[in-house]
Amino acid sequence: MAARSAPLNLVRHHAIDMQVPIGCGGVAVYPGDVVVGDAEGVVVIPSAIAGEVAQEAAAQTRFEDWVEVKVKEGRSIFGLYPPNAETKAEFEAWKSKNK
């Protein structure tokens, strides 16, 4: 029977080491890395750039939320996503008014 994780049977499973690099799904994971997952998958973010990635992700989410509003208002997705120069300028103007 398949399960989402190994059973917590301390007779069969023993922690051998902690806070050491591992490989998971073909990806190196180091102590302190940030692991984020959702229904679409999992990503490992190196700790050295986690703050920068979080800021960029928040900015991208804000832009995508704005695009969603524009599409619901009846705009075509073309030019909005990916944004052309006009769309970028419009979004920047909206951001400055909606801080």
N, C-alpha and C positions, 0 to 999 in steps of 0.2 A: 504494500500500500504506500503510495506517495504522500509526502507531507510537505508543508511549507518550510520546515526546519527540522534539524536533527532532534530526536527526543532527548529530554534532559535526564538521561540515565547515567548517573555518575559512576556506575560500575563499568559501563561500556565506553563512556566518553570522558576524557581527562584533558584539562587545559594544560598544555605543555609549555607554552610561552605566551607572553603578552607584550604589547607595544613593540612589535617587530613588523617589518614589511611583509606583506603577503601578496599572492596573486589571486585574483578573483575574476572569473570570466575572461581571462586573458589580459587583465588590467592590473598594473601594480597599484597597491594601496599601502600608503605609509601611515605611521602613527600621526594623528592630528589632521589627516585629510577629512574632508567633509563628504559624506555619502548621502545623496538625495535621490529619492525614487518616487515614482507614481505609477499609474496604470500603464504608461507607455514605456517605462524602462527605468534604469538606474544610471546615475552619473557620479563619477568620483572627481572631486575638485581638490587639487593640491592646496594645502593650508596656506601656502605663501601667496596665493592669488584669490583665495576664497572671498575676501572683502570686495575686491575689484569685480569679481564675477557677480556677487550679490547686487552691487550697485548697477551694473549693466543689465542684469536680469530685471531689476525693478523698473529701470528706464524703458526697457523693451516691452514689459508688461503694460506700462502706462500708455505707450504708443499703440500697442495692439488693442487695448481697451478703447482708445480714441477711434481707431479704425473701425472697430465693431459698431460704435455709435454712428459713425458716418455711413456705414453700409446699411444700418437699420433705418437711417434717414432717407435711403434711396440711392446713395452714391454707388457707382460701379467700383469694384475692387481694383480694376486696372488703374494704375497710377497711385493708388493708395498703398498697395502692397505688392511688390516692394515699392517703397515711396520714391517718387521722382522729386526733382528739386522744388517744384511748386508745392507738393504735399509736405515736404520737410519744412518749408517756410510757413505754411499754414499751421502745421502742428506746433512749431516753435512759438508762433504768435498766440495760439490757444494756450500753450503752457505758461507763457508770461502773464496771461490774464487769469489763469486758474491754478495758482500756486497752492 
